[in-house]
Amino acid sequence: MPEYVQVGEVQSFEEHIRKRLREHLNNAADDLATGGATDYADYRFRVGVIQGLAIAEREILDLIEIARKAES
């Protein structure tokens, strides 16, 4: 069982994906901010990862909102 899922903890898909994306985004940003990049190419790669995670998070949040509006 992955370490981020605790026994007895039930999350909706929405909660789970939002939490995991945010964790990945925060970890990548923290790593970059604390000098994790080894050179400029690595820096650019890491910035791209952060940008991709931010785009994915925004798209998922938008889809969740659309689905909620459709339900009501």
C-alpha positions in Angstrom: 0.0 0.0 0.0 1.5 3.4 -0.9 2.7 5.4 2.1 0.3 8.3 1.5 -2.8 6.1 2.0 -3.5 5.4 5.6 -5.5 2.4 6.8 -9.1 3.4 7.4 -8.8 6.7 5.5 -11.3 7.0 2.7 -10.9 9.8 0.2 -12.8 10.6 -2.9 -10.9 10.6 -6.1 -11.2 14.4 -6.1 -9.7 14.8 -2.7 -6.9 12.2 -3.4 -5.8 13.7 -6.8 -5.9 17.3 -5.5 -3.9 16.4 -2.4 -1.3 14.4 -4.4 -0.8 17.0 -7.1 -0.4 19.7 -4.5 2.2 17.6 -2.6 4.2 17.0 -5.8 4.0 20.7 -6.7 5.1 21.8 -3.2 7.9 19.3 -3.1 9.2 20.3 -6.5 9.1 24.0 -5.7 10.8 23.5 -2.3 13.5 21.4 -3.9 14.1 24.0 -6.5 14.1 26.9 -4.0 16.7 25.2 -1.8 19.2 24.7 -4.6 18.2 21.3 -5.8 19.1 22.0 -9.5 22.6 20.8 -10.4 22.9 23.1 -13.5 20.9 25.4 -15.7 19.5 22.5 -17.8 18.3 20.7 -14.6 16.9 24.0 -13.4 14.9 24.4 -16.6 13.7 20.8 -16.4 12.5 21.3 -12.8 10.7 24.5 -13.7 9.0 22.6 -16.5 7.9 19.9 -14.0 6.4 22.6 -11.7 4.7 24.3 -14.6 3.2 21.0 -15.8 1.9 20.1 -12.3 0.4 23.6 -12.0 -1.4 23.2 -15.3 -2.6 19.8 -14.4 -3.9 21.0 -11.1 -5.7 23.9 -12.7 -7.4 21.7 -15.3 -8.5 19.2 -12.7 -10.0 21.9 -10.5 -11.8 23.4 -13.5 -13.2 20.0 -14.4 -14.4 19.4 -10.8 -16.1 22.8 -10.8 -17.8 22.0 -14.1 -19.0 18.6 -12.8 -20.4 20.2 -9.6 -22.3 22.8 -11.5 -23.7 20.1 -13.8 -24.9 18.2 -10.7 -26.9 21.1 -9.3 
